Amino acid sequence: KVVFNRGVVLIRTAHDLELLTELIEIFLVDCPWRMAELQEAIALSDAQGLERAAHKLKGAAAVFDARSVVEAAEQLESLEREDNVSAAGEVLSHLGREIAKLTHALQKSLAVER
């Protein structure tokens, strides 16, 4: 299963490897903060905070065409609309596993770019 679509990302960056490297680095630094925001929103039963953090993470993952991460983040967003924050823990666990796969793939890609 494709974790992220490097070809799509290269097209989006006009094959600018320096930009690709920068986008990967930003994601790798930013992602733990986004995950912490999600965890905090769930702990506080903050549906709007959950939706905002999930939306930000979804957008960041969409840059890499990381569909499994985008889909999991969309599930978290929909929980806010359903006012069902109590179900978010399980979805967050799934998202965490998908983020780990994406992070690993991006780190490998970053090593190749350098």
N, C-alpha and C positions, 0 to 999 in steps of 0.2 A: 504494500500500500504506500502510495506517495505521501510523504509527510508535508512537503512543500514543493511547489512547482518552480524550479529554478529557471526554466525556460520562460515562463510567464514573467517572473521577476526581472529577468534580463531584458525582456521586451519593454517592460514598464520603466526600466532605468536606462533605456536606449543603449544597452550593453556597456554601461558605465560601471566598471568593476569597483572603482573607488566609491561611488555612490552605494552600490550594493553592500560593500563592506561596512560603510557608515550606517546603513539601515539595519544591518544585522547587529552591529555593536549597540545601537540605540535600543533595539528590541531586547537584547540580552540584559542590558542594564535596567530597562524599564519594566520588564515582565515581572520580576519579583515584587515590585511595588504594586503593580496591578493585582497580583494574586493576594497580597496583603490587604488591599482595599476590599477585595471580594470577601475575604475571611472576616474582616471587621464588619462589613455590612451584614453578613449573615449572623454574626454573633450579636449584633445590635438589632436584628430583625428590621433593618433599614432597607425597605424595598426599593426606594428611589436611589439610594447609594449603590445597591446591588446592580440596578439597571445601568447606572452611569459607568460603573467600573467595568461591567461586562461589555458595554458598548465600546469603551476605549480599547479594551483588550481585543475585541472582535475586529475593530478597525486596524489595529497593529498587525494582527495575524493575517488579515485580508491582503495586506501588502505583499505577503509571501504566498498567497493563494493556498494557505494552510487550512484546507476545508474542514478537517476534523476539529480543529481548535475553533474556527468560526462557528461551526454548528453547535458545539458545546456552549460557547459564549451566547449564542442566540437562545439556547434553552434557558440559560440564566436570565436573559432579558425577558423572556416570555413569562417566567415565574413572577417577575415584578408586575406585569400586566394582569396576571391571574391573582395577584396578591397572595402568593404561595411561597413565601420565603422559607418556610419550614422544610420544603423539599429540596432546597438549594444545596445542602451538604453533600448529597449523593452526586449531584451534577457537578459540583465543584471538585469532587474527587476524580471524576471522569476527566474534567477539564485539566486538572493537574497532571494526570497521566499523559494526556495529549500534548500539553505544554512541554513535558519532559522529553517526549519524542521530538517535538519541533526544536527545542533548544539544542538537543544533541545533534540533530541534522544541520542546524544553522552553524553550530560550532565546527562541525566537520567541513562545511562549506567555507567557513571563514579561514580554516587552516589551509584549504586548497587555494584560496584567493591570495594568500600571502606568500 
